[in-house]
Amino acid sequence: MMKQVLVSLIGIIILYLVVYALAFGFDEGTMNNKIIGQISTALFKVLKFPFVYILPIKMYLLNLGLNILFYSLIINLILFAVRNIRRNILTSKRQMKKE
């Protein structure tokens, strides 16, 4: 379980860095591909959503850290729910075969 949390945390951090770099390049006008730039800007706005409007802008690193923890928690909860649903379906199919 801890390994899964760490992997999702690192994945969200990498996603944040890539999206931030692409959105920054698009906003500065140095990116020629407008489609990727618009997608990365929209994704950056979604990723920074939960805490950037609650805490002041001076606490940017805290906002960033809380957002990363929030999204990694959401990903882990979704994976946990999918595994449990899948496990329940498989056990119910096994029980039906025995009967």
C-alpha positions as a Markdown table, in Angstrom:
| # | Residue | x | y | z |
|---|---|---|---|---|
| 1 | Met | 0.0 | 0.0 | 0.0 |
| 2 | Met | 2.8 | 2.4 | 0.9 |
| 3 | Lys | 4.6 | 1.6 | -2.4 |
| 4 | Gln | 1.4 | 2.5 | -4.3 |
| 5 | Val | 1.1 | 5.8 | -2.5 |
| 6 | Leu | 4.7 | 6.7 | -3.2 |
| 7 | Val | 4.4 | 5.8 | -6.9 |
| 8 | Ser | 1.2 | 7.9 | -7.3 |
| 9 | Leu | 2.9 | 10.8 | -5.4 |
| 10 | Ile | 5.9 | 10.7 | -7.7 |
| 11 | Gly | 3.7 | 10.4 | -10.8 |
| 12 | Ile | 1.7 | 13.5 | -9.8 |
| 13 | Ile | 4.9 | 15.4 | -9.1 |
| 14 | Ile | 6.2 | 14.6 | -12.6 |
| 15 | Leu | 2.9 | 15.4 | -14.1 |
| 16 | Tyr | 2.9 | 18.8 | -12.3 |
| 17 | Leu | 6.4 | 19.6 | -13.5 |
| 18 | Val | 5.7 | 18.7 | -17.2 |
| 19 | Val | 2.4 | 20.5 | -17.2 |
| 20 | Tyr | 3.8 | 23.6 | -15.5 |
| 21 | Ala | 6.7 | 23.8 | -18.0 |
| 22 | Leu | 4.4 | 23.4 | -21.0 |
| 23 | Ala | 1.9 | 26.0 | -19.7 |
| 24 | Phe | 4.7 | 28.4 | -18.9 |
| 25 | Gly | 6.1 | 28.0 | -22.4 |
| 26 | Phe | 2.7 | 28.6 | -23.9 |
| 27 | Asp | 2.0 | 31.7 | -21.8 |
| 28 | Glu | 5.4 | 33.2 | -22.7 |
| 29 | Gly | 4.7 | 32.6 | -26.4 |
| 30 | Thr | 7.7 | 30.3 | -27.0 |
| 31 | Met | 5.6 | 27.2 | -27.9 |
| 32 | Asn | 4.7 | 26.8 | -31.6 |
| 33 | Asn | 2.2 | 24.0 | -31.0 |
| 34 | Lys | -1.0 | 25.7 | -29.8 |
| 35 | Ile | -3.0 | 22.6 | -29.2 |
| 36 | Ile | -0.6 | 21.1 | -26.7 |
| 37 | Gly | -0.2 | 24.6 | -25.1 |
| 38 | Gln | -3.9 | 25.0 | -24.6 |
| 39 | Ile | -4.3 | 21.5 | -23.3 |
| 40 | Ser | -1.4 | 21.9 | -20.8 |
| 41 | Thr | -2.8 | 25.3 | -19.7 |
| 42 | Ala | -6.2 | 23.9 | -19.1 |
| 43 | Leu | -4.7 | 20.8 | -17.2 |
| 44 | Phe | -2.6 | 23.1 | -15.1 |
| 45 | Lys | -5.7 | 25.1 | -14.1 |
| 46 | Val | -7.4 | 21.9 | -13.1 |
| 47 | Leu | -4.4 | 20.5 | -11.2 |
| 48 | Lys | -3.9 | 23.7 | -9.1 |
| 49 | Phe | -7.6 | 24.0 | -8.3 |
| 50 | Pro | -8.4 | 22.7 | -4.8 |
| 51 | Phe | -6.0 | 24.8 | -2.6 |
| 52 | Val | -4.8 | 27.7 | -4.7 |
| 53 | Tyr | -8.0 | 29.6 | -4.1 |
| 54 | Ile | -8.1 | 28.9 | -0.3 |
| 55 | Leu | -4.5 | 29.8 | 0.8 |
| 56 | Pro | -2.8 | 33.1 | -0.1 |
| 57 | Ile | -0.4 | 33.2 | -3.1 |
| 58 | Lys | 2.6 | 33.7 | -0.8 |
| 59 | Met | 2.2 | 30.1 | 0.2 |
| 60 | Tyr | 2.7 | 28.8 | -3.3 |
| 61 | Leu | 4.9 | 25.8 | -2.3 |
| 62 | Leu | 2.4 | 24.8 | 0.4 |
| 63 | Asn | -0.4 | 25.1 | -2.1 |
| 64 | Leu | 1.6 | 22.9 | -4.6 |
| 65 | Gly | 2.4 | 20.3 | -1.9 |
| 66 | Leu | -1.2 | 20.1 | -0.7 |
| 67 | Asn | -2.5 | 19.8 | -4.3 |
| 68 | Ile | 0.0 | 17.0 | -5.0 |
| 69 | Leu | -1.1 | 15.1 | -1.8 |
| 70 | Phe | -4.8 | 15.7 | -2.6 |
| 71 | Tyr | -4.6 | 14.3 | -6.1 |
| 72 | Ser | -2.4 | 11.3 | -5.1 |
| 73 | Leu | -4.9 | 10.5 | -2.4 |
| 74 | Ile | -7.8 | 10.7 | -4.9 |
| 75 | Ile | -5.9 | 8.4 | -7.3 |
| 76 | Asn | -5.3 | 5.9 | -4.4 |
| 77 | Leu | -8.9 | 6.0 | -3.3 |
| 78 | Ile | -10.1 | 5.3 | -6.9 |
| 79 | Leu | -7.6 | 2.4 | -7.3 |
| 80 | Phe | -8.7 | 1.0 | -4.0 |
| 81 | Ala | -12.4 | 1.2 | -4.9 |
| 82 | Val | -11.8 | -0.4 | -8.3 |
| 83 | Arg | -9.8 | -3.3 | -6.8 |
| 84 | Asn | -12.5 | -4.0 | -4.2 |
| 85 | Ile | -15.2 | -3.9 | -6.8 |
| 86 | Arg | -13.3 | -6.2 | -9.1 |
| 87 | Arg | -12.5 | -8.6 | -6.2 |
| 88 | Asn | -16.2 | -8.7 | -5.3 |
| 89 | Ile | -17.2 | -9.4 | -8.8 |
| 90 | Leu | -14.7 | -12.2 | -9.1 |
| 91 | Thr | -15.7 | -13.8 | -5.8 |
| 92 | Ser | -19.4 | -13.7 | -6.7 |
| 93 | Lys | -18.6 | -15.3 | -10.1 |
| 94 | Arg | -16.7 | -18.1 | -8.3 |
| 95 | Gln | -19.5 | -18.6 | -5.9 |
| 96 | Met | -22.0 | -18.9 | -8.8 |
| 97 | Lys | -19.9 | -21.5 | -10.5 |
| 98 | Lys | -19.8 | -23.6 | -7.3 |
| 99 | Glu | -23.5 | -23.6 | -7.1 |
